[in-house]
Structures are given as C-alpha cells and as structure tokens.
Amino acid sequence: MLWTCAFGLWGLSRQDSVWRDEAATWQAAQRSTAELWHMLANVDVVHGLYYLLMHVLFTCFGAGTTTLRLPSVLATAVAAACVAVIGRRLAGRWAGLAGGMAFGLLPAVQFHLQEGRQYALVTAGAAISTLLLTTVLQRPVRARHWAAYGTAVLLTGLLNWLSLMILGAHLATLLWNRAERAVLARWAVAAACGTAGVLPLIVFSQSQSGQVAWIPPLSWHMLIGPAVLLAIGGTGALLDRPRAGRSSATAVGLPLLAVPQLGLITVSLVQPIFLDRYILYSMMGLALLIGTAVGTAVQAAGPRFPMASRWILPVTLAVAVPALLPQSLAKRSPASRVDDVLAIASDVRHLKRPGNAVLFLPSLRRDTKSVTPDAFAGLRDITLAESPEEAGTLKGVETEPDRIRAALLTEQRVLLVTDASPVARPARGARDRMKTAVLNEYFIPVADKQTRGRRVIVYERRSTRR
C-alpha cells in the first residue's frame, strides 16, 4: 500500500496540468448541490456519485490538483492492498507481496493512479468485493458478510455500472471452485440486490448515451491489447501451483482478468464503448497472476536455494522498475493527456486586453473559463446565452448563428480558444461554422499560441473588407 502511495504522490501535480476529462470533474465539484443535480439530469449522470464525493472534498479542502487526484491515489493503494491480501491467502506471502507491488507498476494503473476521475475508486470497490468473495471460499461466513459484499457491488456500480461485469468473474470463480449450492444462492441474492440498486442509473443513463457516441466502433487492432494481457495472464496461470485443499489464485485472477475484457468486447459489438478505463479493475487479475508466477518461482527455488529464493522478488523489481521508468515518466507528463486547460489560461492572461471578446470552438472548450475564471476576467463571452451552471451542462447554451454573426461584427479584437492543430477537428454545427466563417472573412489573426493541446488565436478586424 505504501509502495503504491509513493508512486501516486510522485509527480502528482503533473506539472500543474489538468486535462479536459479532469476539467469536467473540477467544474462539477465546484457547483452547488442544486446546480450539480440540475447538471446530472442533462449530462454525466453516470459520474454522479463521484461528482458528489468530489464536491464534498472541494468544499472541505479547496480546489486544486492535490484534492482532485489524491482520492485516486488512495483508492489505488486500497486496491493494491486487496490484491496483496488475496494473493497471500491463495498463493502465499511472496505471491501476495509481488502481486500488490506489481499492480501499482502496471502502465494502465499508473495512468489512472493520478487521474481526477472515478476509475481508481471503481477499482478499489471491485477489489473489496473480490476480497470478500475469497473469504467465502475459505470459511463459512455470516449474513452480514454477504450484506457487505452486496453493498460493495452497489457502490461500485453507482460509480460506474460497467463494473457489474465483475459479477461474471465472481460467478466463474465460484463455479471453478465448485462452491456449494447454498453459497451460490447467497451470492446470487447479494449480487441481485446490488444490481437492483444500480438499475435505475442504468436505465436513466440511456437517455444520455449520446455522450459516448464519439467512441469508435470495435476494430481488430483494438483487440491487440486485450490479447496481450490475456496471454501474460494465461502464462501466470500455467505457473500456478495451488495448495492442496485451497482455492487457487488462478481461479480468482484469471476470471477477474478475462471476463471484463471479453464482456466489454461483446458489449462493444452492439454499442461501441470499448475503452480500457471502463474495466481498469481487470488489472487486479493480471497483477494477481503475475504475483502468483513470482511466488511459484520463490517456492520452487526455496528448497534448493533458500538464500537465493529471497532475492527473486527484489531482483524482479530491480529489473521491472527501470524497464518501466520511461512509461512512468510519460504518464506523469502533461503530454500524456490530449490537452491542458490550465496552460492555455496563462496564454489568455498575456494576450487579452480589457473589453475584448472571447469565443470558444467548440463550445466545450469553455471548460478553460469554468476552471480558471480569473484568467478571463475583463473578457466578454459574446456567444453565451446561458452559462453552464444555468443550463445544467458543461458547456452552456450559445445564441443562434445569426446572432453570433451580428455580435462578432461589432467587435474589433477577438480571442478564440480552440484545440491545437494535432487534435483539432473541423467545425461542426451551425454555430461553430458561423464563428469560423465570420472570423475568416472579417478578421485577421495577429497572434497564435499553442500550448499542450490547446490554442488561443487573437483576431483583429480587417481595416477594409475584401
């Protein structure tokens, strides 16, 4: 747990950068409870519980990158601790220690270890429910244990309902271990209760499914990553040497890795939603299988080389940490994200003049203003009809195209906040096309700054109309 915390605290501010997904968390967390409820009725209801939690934290500790990301660090540490405990119970202390330490080193985990989103918290909830399940495999438990399991499933599902795919992994584990019918029945009741609590969220979120319309359809190259992960996990499973009379680490780790991966692929054949962050918790299965492989090596070497066997894990870490160092450094760089809403705010401060107009293209780039309103002090948002807070959205509501044209034609100097060239897309929608057309016809660019995926262009009115 301390190992994972240390990794999480290393470079936590990411050079004082915040990218667009984290900016959504920042905006939501700074709204009042009433404004937040209003927003969730329109967008991001699937993130509602997480936003409420972050609202409390921002209220108590203030807005900042530490408050934004520290919950993910602590949640990942909890997940790593659960992996370590599960590994120790099923495959011995070396397997548990190796699995817990391997979890924090996995590149996907390192990315979300310092992310101001809920996926690390989902992983922690999945880890707790899996730990509770492994207890059932080892000894009889009381009703309150199943109640705790159902509660963990419920809360994790409310953080991200795709986490319910872990129930398939848990069922596979129970069947693998030939659990008694009574155990299967109690598990089914606890799982059903947890799922029932999430069903209203699943149903309501379908009305906002357009928010994931940008995710591309599943293609063959997208399956390379899952195939590699399953191959690594399968190798670890082959090396497992379960103890007599006990459940094996493979019976827990392999379904935990494979079922969410295969489940998300299957769902994505119907509705494209294949993003690995939705099943980050499956990395616990990979870490558990890696830990099992290391533990097996220690056990195999122990009888003949007792002193040398103790160095297997330290040597493995001594090789793995430097090998993964480029990845670790890259994850902690602002360049690891598509943009940075804070960096461009600094450019706005330097380029603006009192009374200038400001445009956002697309309107979602208004997140820079929402996160750093002081940078836009003195600028007039001439296309805004309703603020994001009033509209219950993350981008607000803009005026009609003809009014945008009329407003722009009264201006002499305009700042345009948009995406930098590598990630910029052609203008979509009548409003954005109108902004582009008027700027190109009646204004000329006099300054252009591109910083970390965002761009601010200063336009001045042409002296004579062409």
Secondary structure as UniProt FT lines:
FT   HELIX           2..9
FT   TURN            10..16
FT   HELIX           20..30
FT   HELIX           33..40
FT   TURN            41..42
FT   HELIX           45..47
FT   HELIX           48..61
FT   HELIX           65..91
FT   HELIX           93..105
FT   HELIX           107..113
FT   HELIX           119..138
FT   HELIX           143..159
FT   HELIX           161..165
FT   HELIX           166..176
FT   TURN            177..178
FT   HELIX           181..205
FT   HELIX           206..212
FT   TURN            213..214
FT   HELIX           220..223
FT   HELIX           224..238
FT   TURN            244..245
FT   HELIX           249..270
FT   HELIX           276..282
FT   HELIX           283..301
FT   TURN            302..304
FT   HELIX           306..309
FT   TURN            310..311
FT   HELIX           312..331
FT   HELIX           334..336
FT   HELIX           341..351
FT   TURN            354..355
FT   STRAND          357..361
FT   HELIX           363..366
FT   HELIX           367..371
FT   HELIX           373..376
FT   TURN            377..378
FT   STRAND          380..381
FT   TURN            382..383
FT   STRAND          384..386
FT   HELIX           388..391
FT   STRAND          397..398
FT   HELIX           401..408
FT   TURN            409..410
FT   STRAND          413..419
FT   TURN            421..423
FT   HELIX           429..442
FT   STRAND          443..451
FT   TURN            452..453
FT   STRAND          454..461
//
